[in-house]
Amino acid sequence: MKRVERKRLTFLVGLLIIAVGFLVWAFLFIPSMQLPFEQGWRILTKEAGRILGLKKRNEVPPEEKRIREEVILKKMEEASAQQDWRSLAPEYPRPKKIDAATDEERMKALRGSPEFKELERELKEYLRKKEDQLVPEPPVPSIKEASKIEKMKDRGAEKIIERLLVAKEKPLPEKVLNENLQLGIKGPLVARKILERPPPPQVKVKVEAEIEMTIWVLPNGMVDRVIPALKGEAELERIASHYLKQWRFAPLPIDQAQSEQWGTIPIKFKLQ
């Protein structure tokens, strides 16, 4: 009889262990079984706390807390729809928009700053000291040297008077010729008459160009040499030089200084 009871007890204990193991396995590995266990556990702990007096008095249930938040949010939305809350916000001063200053304005502001004025004053003082060191004071001349200085001053005055008389005797400059101005001639040749000027050269160019040439004319009116004043295409410079050497100017008068005269002339090459 005792053996039968022992076997039965062993069998029941084994079944209990298997059931507990199955429940533990289901709770750990089956998600659908975890939720009922968690809910049951929460209800059990909540009721136990309520019965034993472990629950805090000021604690609000989650459902009631959610309902309160919804009511507060709804009232705030209604109040916001009726009144603009932005009008109640404080207005802070906004920084003024500063436009980008030009280089001249920056330089003017820099020159007006006290630091720049101080540096400029120190620089002037430094340069003045350097000038005093570099330029020695002239020695006091003796009586003999003083007489020589007086004679040199007299000679200088005589030279100045002589130059003034020569300038007075010089004839007035000739009038500028309108024809030369229209051709764009500059320099002393602008007042010299052109006796012979062949037609401009006909050159096929892709882009219109203008070459400024400097010419020197002999007293007899012949063109001595031609040099480009502004560099351009070499072939166009050669054509312009050959063209200007065919020009003839009026000879200089006999009473005028027989020297070369120069002038600059622009030569334009247009599209054909």
C-alpha positions as CSV (number, residue, x, y, z in Angstrom):
1,M,0.0,0.0,0.0
2,K,2.8,2.3,0.9
3,R,4.6,1.6,-2.4
4,V,1.4,2.5,-4.3
5,E,1.2,5.9,-2.5
6,R,4.8,6.6,-3.1
7,K,4.5,5.9,-6.8
8,R,1.4,8.1,-7.0
9,L,3.2,10.9,-5.1
10,T,6.2,10.6,-7.4
11,F,3.9,10.6,-10.5
12,L,2.1,13.8,-9.2
13,V,5.4,15.6,-8.5
14,G,6.7,14.7,-11.9
15,L,3.5,16.0,-13.6
16,L,3.8,19.2,-11.6
17,I,7.4,19.7,-12.6
18,I,6.5,19.0,-16.3
19,A,3.6,21.5,-16.1
20,V,5.8,24.2,-14.5
21,G,8.5,23.6,-17.1
22,F,5.9,23.8,-19.9
23,L,4.6,27.1,-18.5
24,V,8.1,28.5,-18.2
25,W,8.9,27.5,-21.8
26,A,5.7,28.9,-23.1
27,F,6.3,32.2,-21.2
28,L,9.8,32.5,-22.6
29,F,9.4,31.4,-26.2
30,I,5.7,32.0,-27.1
31,P,4.9,35.8,-27.5
32,S,1.2,35.3,-27.4
33,M,1.5,33.7,-24.0
34,Q,3.6,36.5,-22.5
35,L,0.8,39.2,-22.7
36,P,-1.8,37.2,-20.6
37,F,0.9,36.4,-18.0
38,E,2.0,40.1,-17.8
39,Q,-1.5,41.3,-17.5
40,G,-2.3,38.8,-14.8
41,W,0.9,39.6,-13.0
42,R,0.1,43.3,-13.1
43,I,-3.5,42.8,-11.8
44,L,-2.2,40.5,-9.1
45,T,0.5,43.0,-7.9
46,K,-2.0,45.9,-8.1
47,E,-4.6,44.1,-6.1
48,A,-2.0,42.9,-3.6
49,G,-0.7,46.4,-3.2
50,R,-4.2,47.8,-2.7
51,I,-5.1,45.1,-0.2
52,L,-1.8,45.5,1.7
53,G,-1.9,49.3,1.5
54,L,1.3,49.6,-0.5
55,K,-0.2,51.8,-3.2
56,K,0.7,55.5,-3.1
57,R,-2.2,57.8,-2.4
58,N,-1.3,60.5,-5.0
59,E,-0.6,58.1,-7.8
60,V,-3.0,58.5,-10.7
61,P,-4.0,55.4,-12.8
62,P,-2.7,55.5,-16.4
63,E,-6.1,55.5,-18.0
64,E,-7.2,58.4,-15.8
65,K,-4.0,60.2,-16.6
66,R,-4.5,59.8,-20.3
67,I,-8.1,61.1,-20.1
68,R,-6.8,64.2,-18.2
69,E,-4.1,64.9,-20.8
70,E,-6.7,64.7,-23.7
71,V,-9.0,67.1,-21.9
72,I,-6.2,69.6,-21.2
73,L,-5.0,69.4,-24.8
74,K,-8.5,70.0,-26.2
75,K,-9.0,73.1,-24.0
76,M,-5.6,74.5,-25.1
77,E,-6.5,74.0,-28.8
78,E,-9.8,75.8,-28.3
79,A,-8.0,78.7,-26.5
80,S,-5.4,78.9,-29.2
81,A,-8.1,79.1,-31.9
82,Q,-9.7,82.1,-30.2
83,Q,-6.5,84.1,-29.3
84,D,-3.1,84.6,-31.0
85,W,-0.5,83.7,-28.3
86,R,2.3,85.2,-30.4
87,S,1.1,88.7,-29.5
88,L,1.9,87.9,-25.9
89,A,5.5,86.9,-26.7
90,P,8.1,89.6,-25.9
91,E,9.7,91.4,-28.8
92,Y,13.4,91.4,-28.8
93,P,15.4,94.1,-30.7
94,R,16.6,92.8,-34.1
95,P,20.1,93.7,-35.2
96,K,20.2,96.3,-38.0
97,K,21.1,94.9,-41.4
98,I,24.4,96.3,-42.4
99,D,25.1,96.5,-46.2
100,A,28.5,95.5,-47.4
101,A,30.7,98.5,-47.4
102,T,32.8,99.5,-50.4
103,D,36.6,99.7,-50.4
104,E,36.5,103.5,-50.3
105,E,34.2,103.5,-47.3
106,R,36.4,100.9,-45.5
107,M,39.5,103.0,-46.2
108,K,37.8,106.2,-45.1
109,A,36.8,104.5,-41.8
110,L,40.3,103.1,-41.4
111,R,41.9,106.5,-41.9
112,G,39.4,108.1,-39.4
113,S,40.2,105.6,-36.7
114,P,42.4,106.8,-33.8
115,E,44.8,103.9,-34.2
116,F,45.5,104.8,-37.8
117,K,46.0,108.5,-36.9
118,E,48.4,107.4,-34.1
119,L,50.4,105.3,-36.6
120,E,50.5,108.1,-39.1
121,R,51.7,110.6,-36.5
122,E,54.5,108.1,-35.4
123,L,55.5,107.5,-39.1
124,K,55.8,111.3,-39.8
125,E,57.9,111.7,-36.6
126,Y,60.1,108.8,-37.6
127,L,60.6,110.2,-41.1
128,R,61.4,113.7,-39.8
129,K,64.0,112.3,-37.5
130,K,65.6,110.3,-40.4
131,E,65.7,113.4,-42.6
132,D,67.4,115.3,-39.8
133,Q,70.0,112.6,-39.5
134,L,70.6,112.2,-43.3
135,V,70.7,115.9,-44.3
136,P,73.6,117.6,-42.5
137,E,73.5,121.3,-41.9
138,P,75.5,123.2,-44.4
139,P,78.8,124.7,-43.1
140,V,79.1,128.4,-42.7
141,P,80.9,129.8,-45.8
142,S,84.0,132.0,-45.5
143,I,84.2,135.5,-46.9
144,K,85.8,134.3,-50.1
145,E,83.2,131.5,-50.6
146,A,80.4,134.0,-49.9
147,S,81.6,136.3,-52.7
148,K,81.6,133.3,-55.1
149,I,78.0,132.4,-54.1
150,E,76.9,136.0,-54.9
151,K,78.5,135.7,-58.3
152,M,76.8,132.3,-58.9
153,K,73.4,133.9,-57.9
154,D,74.0,136.7,-60.4
155,R,74.8,134.2,-63.2
156,G,71.6,132.2,-62.4
157,A,69.5,135.3,-62.6
158,E,71.1,136.2,-65.9
159,K,70.3,132.7,-67.3
160,I,66.7,133.0,-66.2
161,I,66.3,136.4,-67.9
162,E,67.9,135.0,-71.0
163,R,65.5,132.1,-71.2
164,L,62.5,134.5,-70.7
165,L,63.8,136.6,-73.6
166,V,64.3,133.6,-75.9
167,A,60.7,132.3,-75.0
168,K,59.4,135.8,-75.9
169,E,61.1,135.8,-79.2
170,K,59.8,132.4,-80.2
171,P,56.9,132.4,-82.6
172,L,53.5,131.3,-81.4
173,P,52.6,127.6,-82.1
174,E,50.8,126.9,-85.3
175,K,47.1,126.3,-85.3
176,V,45.8,122.8,-85.1
177,L,44.4,121.5,-88.4
178,N,40.9,120.0,-88.4
179,E,41.8,117.4,-91.0
180,N,44.5,116.1,-88.7
181,L,42.2,116.0,-85.8
182,Q,39.7,114.0,-87.8
183,L,42.4,111.5,-88.7
184,G,43.2,111.1,-85.0
185,I,46.7,112.5,-85.2
186,K,48.3,113.5,-81.9
187,G,51.5,115.3,-81.1
188,P,53.4,118.1,-82.9
189,L,52.3,116.7,-86.3
190,V,48.7,117.8,-85.5
191,A,49.6,121.3,-86.8
192,R,51.5,120.1,-89.9
193,K,49.7,120.0,-93.3
194,I,49.4,116.7,-95.1
195,L,50.3,117.1,-98.8
196,E,50.0,113.4,-99.9
197,R,48.0,110.6,-98.3
198,P,47.2,107.5,-100.4
199,P,43.9,105.6,-99.8
200,P,43.9,103.2,-96.8
201,P,45.0,99.6,-97.4
202,Q,42.3,97.1,-98.2
203,V,43.0,94.0,-96.0
204,K,40.6,91.1,-95.3
205,V,40.3,90.7,-91.5
206,K,38.1,88.5,-89.5
207,V,37.7,91.1,-86.7
208,E,37.9,94.8,-86.9
209,A,41.2,96.1,-85.5
210,E,42.9,99.5,-84.8
211,I,46.6,99.9,-84.5
212,E,48.2,103.1,-83.2
213,M,51.5,104.0,-84.9
214,T,54.1,106.6,-84.0
215,I,55.8,108.3,-86.9
216,W,58.8,110.7,-87.2
217,V,58.8,113.2,-90.1
218,L,61.9,115.0,-91.4
219,P,62.0,118.8,-92.0
220,N,61.4,118.2,-95.7
221,G,58.1,116.3,-95.1
222,M,59.3,112.8,-95.7
223,V,58.4,110.1,-93.2
224,D,61.6,108.8,-91.6
225,R,60.5,105.9,-89.4
226,V,57.3,104.2,-88.1
227,I,57.0,102.3,-84.8
228,P,53.8,100.8,-83.4
229,A,52.7,102.6,-80.2
230,L,50.5,99.7,-79.1
231,K,51.4,96.2,-80.1
232,G,49.0,94.3,-82.3
233,E,49.1,91.7,-85.0
234,A,52.5,91.6,-86.7
235,E,51.1,91.5,-90.3
236,L,48.8,94.4,-89.7
237,E,51.7,96.4,-88.1
238,R,53.8,95.8,-91.2
239,I,51.0,96.9,-93.6
240,A,50.3,100.0,-91.5
241,S,54.0,100.9,-91.4
242,H,54.3,100.6,-95.2
243,Y,51.2,102.7,-95.7
244,L,52.3,105.5,-93.4
245,K,55.8,105.7,-95.1
246,Q,53.9,106.8,-98.3
247,W,52.5,110.0,-96.6
248,R,54.0,113.4,-97.4
249,F,53.9,116.4,-95.1
250,A,54.5,120.1,-95.8
251,P,58.2,121.1,-95.4
252,L,59.0,123.2,-92.3
253,P,59.5,127.0,-92.8
254,I,63.0,128.3,-93.1
255,D,62.6,130.5,-90.0
256,Q,61.6,127.5,-87.9
257,A,63.9,125.0,-86.3
258,Q,64.8,122.2,-88.8
259,S,64.2,119.2,-86.6
260,E,62.1,116.0,-86.7
261,Q,58.5,116.1,-85.6
262,W,56.6,113.1,-84.2
263,G,53.0,112.2,-83.9
264,T,50.7,109.2,-83.3
265,I,48.2,108.1,-85.9
266,P,45.5,105.3,-85.5
267,I,45.0,103.0,-88.5
268,K,41.7,101.1,-88.6
269,F,41.2,97.8,-90.4
270,K,37.5,97.2,-91.1
271,L,35.6,94.1,-92.3
272,Q,35.3,93.8,-96.0
